[in-house]
């Protein structure tokens, strides 16, 4: 936490207060479940809310909630008075990559809650052109994945000083090789992918309109969840007839869970298991801490209709609205597997540690859901993890070859 800024204290205090209230609610829920199991309906009072106790016990939990809210409000007010001093200190401090990584992780897990509660820790979407590169008419947007940020495209220096230095991030590689101007996207990965997609479409419209030279091409490199956000942005732009879509030439997906990720589906099973008995049901609230962005990864949601009107924690079959690859746009996909060679078992069960191979390649048992990537626009890396796709020399080489074909 030493890398967080002083001004983050008020936001963390607010979050801690909400967490304390949540834990008290879980404890009271367990207490009430025990009472009902022993006393039956006699253990409940008229007008009593589900999960809340009555009598002296109820007064105790009510006091805990009241004192927690009062303490939290007092701390927030005290910190608010110190805010000008915090801001002055923060303005003199450089941006810390570690702080940004911590905030990105927090937003990935509970970014929807942060945004809904007005917490200052919530990340606002922004497109950041890099000042070190020449501005050309060829824009390259780089979209990161879950719990990450735009600074994390840059590869870490090798542990062995004698080892050759890694290539720069893909933005730098394509700027040097093909004359692109990199623009790095940062967004709150805890929000629904379709919410981020709609906002990205809006910001790309503004970017193309305000670009200092005429835009001749717009291409996208998207890692993991960033690929779902990019597809959602194209889907929204198609519906809204947004002007930026006319410039879109290439999209490269790196380990994108087009048809979901098993780990989120496992999380959904945790919901179902915890909710199956009266004693464990209050603990289901812990499983429900994960954000809307994470639950969208269950099946790879792209459109608003995929989640609107549904309980996102309730186990249900895949009912996504099919969204095909964009017409007239060169769509590429790079998938990774931890296996040393491709096989039916590796494709379905191994994958890159987070995303199965068939999901990253767009394959689906239902023809209407399959994403029709051309064979020449697919590439599989073996002995490679999901996160290694961010900084791989092989990926950089493949992107240059693909994006440079028509240049």
C-alpha positions in Angstrom: 0.0 0.0 0.0 3.1 2.3 0.2 2.7 3.1 -3.5 -0.8 4.5 -3.1 -1.3 8.3 -2.9 -2.3 10.2 0.2 -5.6 11.2 -1.5 -6.5 7.5 -1.8 -7.0 7.3 2.0 -10.5 8.7 1.9 -11.6 6.3 -0.8 -10.1 3.3 1.0 -11.8 4.5 4.3 -15.1 4.5 2.5 -14.5 1.0 1.0 -13.4 -0.3 4.5 -16.7 1.0 6.0 -18.7 -0.8 3.3 -16.7 -4.0 3.8 -17.3 -3.9 7.6 -21.1 -3.5 7.1 -21.0 -6.4 4.6 -19.2 -8.7 7.1 -21.7 -7.8 9.9 -24.5 -8.6 7.5 -23.0 -12.1 6.8 -22.6 -12.8 10.5 -26.2 -11.7 11.2 -27.4 -13.9 8.4 -25.7 -17.0 9.8 -27.1 -16.2 13.2 -30.6 -15.8 11.8 -30.3 -19.1 9.9 -29.4 -20.9 13.1 -32.3 -19.4 15.0 -34.8 -20.4 12.3 -33.5 -23.9 12.2 -33.8 -24.3 16.0 -37.0 -22.4 16.7 -38.7 -22.5 13.3 -40.9 -19.5 12.5 -41.0 -18.7 16.2 -37.6 -17.4 15.9 -38.7 -14.6 13.5 -40.6 -11.5 14.5 -43.4 -9.7 12.6 -42.0 -7.3 10.0 -38.5 -8.7 10.4 -36.3 -8.5 7.3 -34.8 -11.7 5.9 -31.3 -12.2 7.2 -31.8 -9.9 10.2 -32.3 -11.0 13.8 -34.7 -9.6 16.4 -34.7 -8.8 20.1 -31.4 -8.1 21.9 -29.4 -9.8 19.2 -31.0 -7.6 16.6 -30.2 -4.5 18.7 -26.6 -5.5 18.9 -26.2 -6.0 15.1 -28.1 -2.7 14.6 -25.7 -0.9 16.9 -22.7 -2.4 15.0 -24.2 -1.1 11.7 -24.9 2.3 13.2 -21.5 2.7 14.8 -19.7 1.6 11.7 -21.6 4.1 9.5 -21.0 6.9 12.1 -17.3 6.1 12.3 -17.0 5.9 8.6 -18.8 9.2 8.1 -16.6 10.9 10.7 -13.4 9.6 9.1 -14.5 10.7 5.6 -15.3 14.2 6.9 -11.9 14.4 8.6 -10.1 13.2 5.5 -12.1 15.6 3.3 -10.7 18.6 5.3 -7.2 17.3 4.6 -7.9 16.8 0.9 -6.2 20.0 -0.3 -3.0 19.0 1.4 -3.2 15.5 -0.1 -3.7 16.9 -3.6 -0.7 19.2 -3.2 1.4 16.2 -2.2 0.1 14.0 -5.0 0.7 16.6 -7.7 4.4 16.6 -6.9 4.6 12.8 -7.0 5.2 11.0 -10.3 2.7 8.3 -11.4 3.6 5.0 -9.8 3.2 1.9 -12.0 2.8 -0.1 -8.8 0.0 2.2 -7.6 -1.7 1.9 -11.0 -1.4 -1.9 -10.9 -3.0 -2.0 -7.4 -5.9 0.2 -8.5 -6.4 -1.8 -11.7 -6.7 -5.0 -9.7 -9.2 -3.4 -7.3 -11.3 -2.1 -10.2 -11.2 -5.5 -11.8 -12.6 -7.2 -8.7 -15.2 -4.6 -7.6 -15.0 -1.7 -10.1 -18.7 -1.8 -10.7 -19.3 -1.2 -7.0 -16.7 1.6 -6.9 -18.4 3.4 -9.8 -21.9 2.9 -8.4 -20.9 4.3 -5.0 -19.0 7.2 -6.4 -15.7 6.0 -4.9 -12.7 8.0 -6.2 -10.8 4.7 -6.7 -13.0 3.9 -9.7 -11.1 4.1 -12.9 -12.5 6.4 -15.6 -11.9 5.4 -19.3 -9.3 7.3 -21.2 -7.4 7.0 -24.4 -3.7 8.0 -23.9 -1.6 8.8 -27.0 2.1 8.3 -26.3 4.1 11.6 -26.8 7.3 9.8 -27.7 5.9 8.7 -31.1 5.3 10.8 -34.2 1.6 11.5 -34.9 0.6 9.9 -38.2 -2.8 9.1 -39.8 -2.5 5.4 -38.7 -3.9 5.1 -35.2 -3.2 1.9 -33.2 -5.4 1.4 -30.1 -4.1 -1.1 -27.5 -6.8 -2.5 -25.0 -5.6 -4.3 -21.9 -7.4 -7.1 -20.1 -9.1 -7.8 -16.7 -7.4 -6.2 -13.6 -4.8 -4.5 -15.7 -4.0 -1.1 -17.1 -2.3 0.6 -20.0 1.1 0.8 -18.4 1.4 -3.0 -18.2 2.0 -3.5 -22.0 5.6 -2.6 -21.4 7.7 -5.8 -20.8 9.8 -6.1 -17.6 13.6 -6.1 -18.0 15.1 -9.6 -18.1 16.2 -11.1 -14.8 19.6 -12.0 -16.4 21.5 -8.8 -17.4 23.3 -10.8 -20.1 20.1 -11.8 -21.8 19.0 -9.8 -24.8 16.5 -7.0 -24.0 12.9 -7.8 -24.9 11.2 -5.9 -27.7 9.2 -2.8 -26.7 5.5 -3.1 -26.2 3.5 -3.9 -29.3 2.6 -0.2 -29.8 6.3 0.7 -30.0 7.1 -2.2 -32.3 4.4 -1.4 -34.8 5.2 2.4 -34.6 8.8 1.6 -35.6 8.0 -1.1 -38.2 4.8 0.3 -39.8 4.4 3.9 -38.9 1.5 3.6 -36.4 0.8 6.1 -33.6 0.0 4.0 -30.5 -2.9 5.1 -28.3 -3.3 3.2 -25.0 -6.7 2.5 -23.6 -7.3 2.4 -19.8 -10.7 1.4 -18.5 -12.6 0.1 -15.4 -12.5 -3.7 -16.0 -15.1 -4.3 -13.3 -17.9 -2.8 -15.4 -20.0 -4.8 -17.9 -18.0 -5.2 -21.2 -20.9 -3.7 -23.1 -20.8 -0.6 -20.9 -17.1 -0.2 -21.6 -17.7 -1.0 -25.3 -20.3 1.8 -25.6 -18.0 4.3 -23.9 -15.0 3.2 -26.0 -17.1 3.7 -29.2 -18.0 7.2 -28.0 -14.4 8.1 -27.2 -13.1 6.7 -30.5 -15.5 9.0 -32.3 -14.0 11.9 -30.4 -10.5 10.7 -31.0 -10.9 10.5 -34.8 -12.6 13.9 -34.9 -9.9 15.6 -32.9 -6.9 13.8 -34.3 -4.4 16.5 -35.5 -3.9 14.9 -38.9 -6.4 13.2 -41.2 -7.1 9.6 -40.0 -6.3 7.1 -42.8 -6.5 3.9 -40.6 -7.5 2.7 -37.2 -6.3 -0.7 -35.9 -6.8 -2.4 -32.5 -4.7 -4.9 -30.5 -6.7 -6.3 -27.6 -5.6 -8.7 -24.9 -8.0 -11.0 -23.1 -11.2 -9.0 -21.9 -10.0 -6.1 -24.0 -11.0 -8.2 -27.1 -14.6 -8.4 -25.8 -14.7 -4.7 -25.2 -13.4 -4.0 -28.7 -16.0 -6.3 -30.2 -18.7 -4.6 -28.1 -17.4 -1.2 -29.3 -17.8 -2.3 -32.9 -21.2 -3.7 -32.2 -22.3 -0.4 -30.6 -20.8 1.6 -33.5 -22.6 -0.5 -36.0 -25.9 0.1 -34.3 -25.2 3.9 -33.8 -23.6 4.3 -37.3 -20.6 5.9 -35.6 -18.1 7.7 -37.9 -15.0 6.1 -36.5 -16.0 2.6 -37.8 -15.2 3.7 -41.3 -11.5 4.0 -40.4 -11.3 0.5 -38.7 -9.0 -1.8 -40.7 -7.5 -4.4 -38.3 -8.3 -6.1 -35.0 -5.9 -8.5 -33.4 -7.2 -10.5 -30.4 -4.7 -12.0 -28.0 -6.1 -14.7 -25.7 -9.6 -13.3 -25.8 -12.3 -15.5 -24.2 -14.8 -15.1 -27.0 -16.9 -17.9 -25.6 -16.1 -17.5 -22.0 -13.6 -18.8 -19.4 -14.1 -21.9 -17.2 -12.8 -20.1 -14.0 -15.8 -17.7 -14.0 -18.1 -20.6 -14.6 -16.5 -22.3 -11.6 -17.3 -19.1 -9.7 -20.9 -19.4 -10.7 -20.9 -23.0 -9.3 -19.6 -21.6 -6.0 -22.6 -19.3 -6.0 -25.0 -22.3 -6.5 -23.2 -24.5 -3.8 -23.1 -21.8 -1.2 -26.7 -20.9 -1.7 -27.9 -24.5 -1.3 -28.2 -24.6 2.5 -29.5 -22.1 5.1 -26.2 -22.2 6.9 -23.9 -21.4 3.9 -26.3 -19.1 2.1 -25.1 -15.9 3.9 -21.6 -16.7 2.7 -22.8 -16.6 -0.9 -22.4 -12.8 -0.5 -18.6 -13.4 -0.5 -18.8 -15.1 -3.9 -20.9 -12.2 -5.2 -18.1 -9.7 -4.5 -16.8 -10.4 -8.0 -17.6 -7.6 -10.5 -19.9 -7.4 -13.4 -16.9 -7.5 -15.7 -15.8 -10.8 -14.2 -19.2 -12.4 -14.5 -19.4 -11.3 -18.1 -16.5 -13.6 -18.7 -18.6 -16.7 -18.0 -19.8 -16.9 -21.6 -18.1 -13.9 -23.2 -20.8 -11.2 -23.0 -20.5 -8.5 -25.6 -24.0 -6.9 -25.9 -26.3 -5.2 -23.3 -29.0 -7.8 -24.0 -26.6 -10.5 -22.7 -26.9 -9.3 -19.1 -29.8 -6.8 -18.8 -32.8 -8.2 -17.0 -30.9 -11.2 -15.7 -29.5 -12.0 -12.2 -25.8 -12.3 -13.2 -25.1 -14.7 -10.3 -27.9 -17.1 -11.1 -26.8 -20.2 -12.9 -28.3 -20.3 -16.4 -27.4 -21.5 -19.9 -25.6 -19.5 -22.5 -28.2 -17.1 -24.0 -25.9 -14.5 -25.6 -26.9 -12.5 -28.6 -24.6 -13.8 -31.4 -22.3 -11.0 -32.5 -20.2 -12.0 -35.5 -16.8 -10.5 -36.5 -17.1 -7.1 -38.1 -17.5 -7.1 -41.9 -14.8 -5.4 -44.0 -12.3 -5.6 -41.1 -9.3 -7.9 -41.0 -9.8 -9.9 -37.8 -6.8 -11.9 -36.4 -6.6 -14.1 -33.3 -3.6 -15.4 -31.4 -4.3 -18.2 -28.9 -1.9 -19.8 -26.4 -1.7 -23.2 -24.8 0.5 -24.5 -22.0 0.7 -27.8 -23.8 3.7 -28.6 -26.0 1.5 -29.7 -28.9 -2.2 -29.3 -30.0 -4.7 -32.1 -29.1 -8.4 -32.4 -28.5 -7.8 -32.6 -24.7 -5.4 -29.7 -24.7 -7.8 -27.6 -26.7 -10.7 -28.0 -24.4 -9.0 -28.4 -21.0 -5.6 -26.9 -21.0 -5.6 -23.6 -22.9 -3.3 -20.8 -21.7 -4.2 -21.3 -18.0 -7.2 -19.0 -18.1 -8.7 -19.2 -21.6 -9.4 -22.5 -23.5 -7.9 -22.7 -26.9 -11.2 -23.2 -28.7 -12.6 -20.1 -26.9 -9.7 -17.9 -28.0 -9.9 -19.2 -31.6 -13.7 -18.4 -31.7 -14.7 -22.1 -32.1 -18.2 -23.1 -30.8 -20.3 -26.2 -31.0 -23.2 -24.1 -32.4 -22.3 -22.9 -35.9 -24.2 -19.6 -35.3 -21.9 -18.7 -32.5 -18.6 -19.6 -34.2 -16.4 -16.6 -35.1 -15.2 -17.2 -38.6 -11.5 -16.3 -38.4 -9.8 -17.1 -41.7 -7.2 -19.9 -41.3 -4.4 -17.5 -42.4 -5.5 -15.1 -39.6 -5.1 -17.6 -36.7 -1.9 -18.4 -34.8 -1.3 -20.7 -31.8 1.6 -20.4 -29.4 2.6 -23.5 -27.5 4.2 -23.6 -24.0 2.8 -20.1 -23.5 0.7 -18.7 -20.7 -2.1 -16.2 -20.9 -0.1 -13.3 -19.5 2.9 -14.2 -21.7 0.8 -13.1 -24.7 1.3 -9.5 -23.5 5.1 -9.3 -24.2 6.0 -12.2 -26.5 8.5 -11.6 -29.3 6.6 -14.2 -31.4 3.4 -12.2 -31.0 5.2 -9.0 -32.0 6.6 -10.6 -35.1 3.2 -12.0 -36.1 1.5 -8.7 -35.6 4.0 -6.9 -37.9 3.5 -9.6 -40.5 -0.3 -9.4 -40.4 -0.7 -5.6 -40.2 2.0 -5.0 -42.8 0.5 -7.1 -45.5 -1.4 -4.3 -47.2 0.8 -1.4 -46.1 
